[in-house]
Amino acid sequence: MSENAARLYLATPALGDSRDFAPLLASALSAGDVASLLIRFSVEDSRSREAIVRSLAPIAQARGVAVLVDGDVSVALRAGADGAHVHGSDDDLFDAVKKLSPRYIVGAGDLATRDEAMRAGEAGVDYVLLAPHEPALLLDRVGWWSELFNTPSVARADTLADIAPLARAGADFIMIDRAVWDDPRGPDVAVVEALRALEGVQK
């Protein structure tokens, strides 16, 4: 794959525990090059969240995959993650940058507008997840960001077919979630197909 090609960023479903999901994660990560993993939760209590991260993070980190925790800086620090993914561009994001940078990764997510994306970039985050929900608008936003800003961008692909267009538009990382975990062929097959979609795509 070209060194300029976008890389994959896997995101888990919202998890209440890790027992059933751990084998699926191992299967997905065994299929090829994945840059990052975002661990999401369906539970609120910190102890359960920490248990999930402590269970899943080593599976990913052993393969050189950076592990981020969704929306919980404290759990990221306590449970051995590589960083946190913070929603929006308000004070929580600035606080996360102060607490975590530069030792840990800080990502900004759900940035629906250009102003939100620019505020997040100015905060000093390591990446911005551009999140307009309309596909054509997302492609336009990714192209705009890649032309003007140096902070890496992440774009979520709803389906495997969305991956190559987003990479061509200039996204540095392609986030995939349901397209992998819901694939009836298995998550490993889905990741192989996703990587194939990225091969040869030049930014």
C-alpha positions in Angstrom: 0.0 0.0 0.0 1.2 3.5 -0.8 2.6 5.4 2.2 0.2 8.2 1.3 -2.8 5.9 1.5 -5.4 6.3 4.1 -5.4 3.7 7.0 -8.2 1.9 8.8 -9.6 3.0 12.1 -11.9 0.4 13.7 -14.6 1.4 16.1 -16.3 -1.2 18.4 -20.1 -1.4 18.9 -21.3 0.1 22.2 -20.1 -2.6 24.6 -21.5 -3.6 28.0 -18.8 -6.2 28.5 -16.0 -7.7 26.4 -16.5 -11.4 26.7 -18.3 -12.1 23.4 -16.6 -9.3 21.5 -13.0 -10.2 22.2 -12.8 -13.1 19.7 -14.4 -10.9 17.0 -11.9 -8.2 17.6 -9.0 -10.6 17.4 -10.4 -12.0 14.1 -10.7 -8.5 12.6 -7.2 -7.4 13.6 -5.7 -10.6 12.3 -6.8 -9.7 8.8 -4.3 -6.9 8.1 -3.1 -3.4 8.8 -5.3 -1.5 11.2 -4.0 1.8 12.6 -6.4 2.5 15.5 -9.2 1.1 17.6 -11.9 3.1 19.3 -13.6 1.4 22.2 -17.2 2.5 22.8 -19.5 1.7 25.8 -23.1 1.0 26.5 -22.4 1.2 30.3 -21.9 4.3 32.4 -19.9 3.1 35.4 -16.2 3.5 35.3 -15.3 0.1 36.7 -17.1 -1.7 33.9 -15.6 0.5 31.3 -12.1 -0.1 32.7 -12.7 -3.8 32.6 -13.7 -3.6 28.9 -10.6 -1.6 28.0 -8.2 -3.8 30.0 -9.6 -6.8 28.2 -9.6 -5.5 24.7 -6.6 -3.1 24.6 -3.9 -5.8 24.8 -5.4 -7.6 21.8 -5.0 -4.5 19.7 -1.8 -3.1 21.2 0.0 -6.4 20.7 -0.5 -5.8 16.9 0.7 -2.2 17.0 -2.8 -0.8 17.0 -3.4 2.4 19.0 -6.3 2.1 21.4 -8.6 5.1 22.2 -11.4 5.3 24.7 -14.7 7.0 23.6 -15.6 9.9 25.7 -13.8 9.0 29.0 -10.4 10.5 29.6 -10.1 9.1 33.1 -10.8 5.5 32.0 -8.3 5.9 29.2 -5.6 6.9 31.7 -6.4 4.3 34.2 -6.9 1.3 31.9 -3.8 1.5 29.8 -5.2 3.0 26.6 -3.3 5.1 24.1 -5.6 8.1 24.2 -9.2 9.3 24.2 -11.8 10.3 21.6 -13.7 13.4 22.8 -17.0 14.5 21.2 -17.4 18.1 20.0 -15.1 21.1 20.3 -16.1 22.6 23.6 -14.3 22.9 27.0 -14.2 19.1 27.4 -11.9 18.8 24.4 -9.6 21.5 25.6 -9.4 19.9 29.0 -8.6 16.5 27.4 -5.7 18.1 25.4 -4.3 19.6 28.6 -4.5 16.3 30.4 -3.3 14.0 27.7 -1.1 15.7 25.2 1.5 15.1 24.1 2.0 11.7 25.8 -1.4 10.4 24.7 -3.6 10.7 21.6 -6.5 13.1 21.7 -9.1 12.8 18.9 -12.1 15.1 18.3 -15.3 13.5 17.1 -18.7 14.4 15.8 -17.6 17.6 14.2 -20.6 18.4 12.0 -19.6 21.9 11.0 -16.5 23.6 9.6 -16.3 25.9 12.6 -16.3 22.9 15.0 -13.6 21.2 13.0 -11.4 24.3 13.0 -11.9 24.9 16.7 -10.9 21.3 17.4 -7.8 21.7 15.2 -6.8 24.9 17.0 -7.1 23.0 20.3 -4.2 20.9 19.3 -5.9 17.5 18.8 -4.2 14.6 17.0 -7.1 14.1 14.5 -10.6 15.4 13.7 -13.5 13.1 12.9 -15.5 15.0 10.3 -19.1 14.1 10.7 -21.6 15.5 8.3 -24.2 12.8 7.9 -25.0 13.4 4.2 -22.5 11.5 2.1 -21.9 14.2 -0.5 -21.3 16.8 2.2 -18.9 14.5 4.0 -16.8 14.0 0.8 -16.8 17.8 0.3 -15.8 18.4 3.9 -12.9 15.9 3.7 -11.6 17.5 0.6 -11.8 21.0 2.1 -10.0 19.9 5.2 -7.2 18.0 3.4 -6.4 21.1 1.2 -6.2 23.6 4.1 -5.2 21.9 7.3 -2.3 19.6 8.5 -4.2 17.9 11.3 -5.1 14.4 10.2 -8.7 13.8 9.3 -10.9 10.8 10.0 -14.0 10.0 8.0 -16.5 7.3 8.9 -17.5 4.9 6.1 -21.0 3.6 6.5 -20.4 0.7 4.1 -17.3 -0.9 2.6 -18.2 0.8 -0.7 -17.8 4.2 0.9 -14.1 3.6 1.8 -12.4 4.3 -1.5 -14.2 7.6 -2.3 -13.4 9.0 1.2 -9.8 8.0 0.8 -9.6 9.6 -2.6 -11.2 12.8 -1.1 -8.2 13.1 1.2 -9.1 11.4 4.5 -6.1 10.2 6.5 -8.0 7.5 8.3 -11.2 5.7 7.5 -13.4 4.7 10.4 -15.5 1.6 10.0 -17.7 -0.1 12.5 -21.0 -1.8 11.5 -19.6 -2.5 8.1 -17.2 -4.9 9.8 -19.1 -6.3 12.8 -22.3 -6.9 10.9 -20.7 -8.5 7.9 -22.2 -12.1 7.6 -18.9 -13.3 6.1 -17.1 -12.4 9.3 -15.1 -9.4 10.5 -11.8 -10.7 9.1 -13.2 -10.9 5.6 -14.7 -7.4 5.9 -11.3 -6.0 7.0 -9.5 -7.7 4.1 -12.0 -6.1 1.7 -11.6 -2.7 3.4 -7.9 -2.9 3.0 -8.2 -4.0 -0.6 -10.4 -0.9 -1.2 -7.6 1.3 0.0 -4.9 -0.2 -2.1 -3.8 2.0 -4.9 -5.9 5.0 -3.7 -3.7 8.1 -3.9 -4.5 11.3 -1.9 
